[in-house]
Amino acid sequence: MYAPERQQEILRLARESGRVDVLSLAEEFQVTAETVRRDLRALDRAGLVRRVHGGAIPAGRLDFEPDLAERESTAADEKDRIARAALAELPSDGSVIIDAGSTAARFAAAFPLEAKLTVVTHALPVAARLADHPGIALHLVGGRVRHRTRAAVDAWALRGYGELKADVVFLATNGFSLDGGLTTPDLAESAVKSAMIAAARRVVLLADSAKFGQEHFARFGGLDDVDLLITDTGLSPQDALAIERQGTEVARA
């Protein structure tokens, strides 16, 4: 296969799946990783993809925000492992804030029946999973509900979180990187996430490894704002070490 043919196929794969990674492409086309990197550089120069850590995404998708249904089916096994690992970070008796997102919803669904906590969330899917839990005192923060994330944003939500100081916040993100920090496509979501960080004594970030290296429009914090990152084993030990050098503990589930 000639380079232009391979690059066309890489572009098709990127548009279909939303992301391609170097090692998988090298195996797919039976070429070296460096050959794939040259292909990605060529596509990047042509404005057809944007390179991210370990691969590339289609141009124009840096600020694309998939809806909740699409995110539920993406990296499902990794998100389940992250959710189960996060249960160990629940205080034995105290208060927690849970962010919006598919991993956060899986985390809420996994709460043990014996848990006795005060839980605050602005995410309707999280609230729905905890509403009937016998040991949870559930508080729902209000505001304008974004259809794409089923989460409340804007002034009401900011005011609600501004009145709190919880023990732990379980935070979500669309992207995280060493230089770009924590990012999301929407400014309103970003503002709420910043308020959540300020509203807790400890910050636990739940993020699958595919989000590492991705940077979006709105930045709501740095990795140094995060006490613990719980991710999956797709994040390499070298990248985990680089993150820990910024002061964030990393757990790979």
TARA-V233019 format. One record per backbone hydrogen bond with DSSP energy under -1.0 kcal/mol. NH is the residue of the N-H (numbers start at 1). CO is the residue of the C=O. Records with the same first field share a line. If there is no record, write none. Layout:
NH->CO / CO
This chain:
6->2
7->3
8->4
9->5
10->6
11->7
12->8
13->9
14->10
15->11
16->12
17->13
18->14
20->56
22->54
25->21
26->22
27->23
28->24
29->25
31->26
36->32
37->33
38->34
39->35
40->36
41->37
42->38
43->39
44->40
45->41
46->42
47->44
48->43
50->57
52->55
55->52
56->20
57->50
59->48
61->58
64->61
68->148
71->67
72->68
74->71
79->75
80->76
81->77
82->78
83->79
84->80
85->81
86->82
88->85
89->86
90->87
96->118
97->168
98->120
99->170
105->101
106->102
107->103
108->104
109->105
110->106
111->108
115->112
117->135
118->94
119->137
120->96
121->139
124->150
127->123
128->124
129->125
130->126
131->127
133->130
136->133
137->117
139->119
141->121
144->153
146->151
150->146
152->122
153->144
158->154
159->155
160->156
161->157
162->158
163->160
164->161
166->199
167->95
168->95
169->202
170->97
171->204
174->183
175->183
176->211
177->181
181->177
182->221
183->175
184->218
190->186
191->187
192->188
193->189
194->190
195->191
196->192
197->193
198->194
200->197
201->166
204->169
205->228
206->171
207->230
211->208
212->209
213->176
214->211
218->184
220->182
225->222
226->223
227->203
228->203
229->249
230->205
231->251
235->232
240->236
241->237
242->238
243->239
244->240
245->241
246->243
247->244
248->243
249->227
251->229
253->231
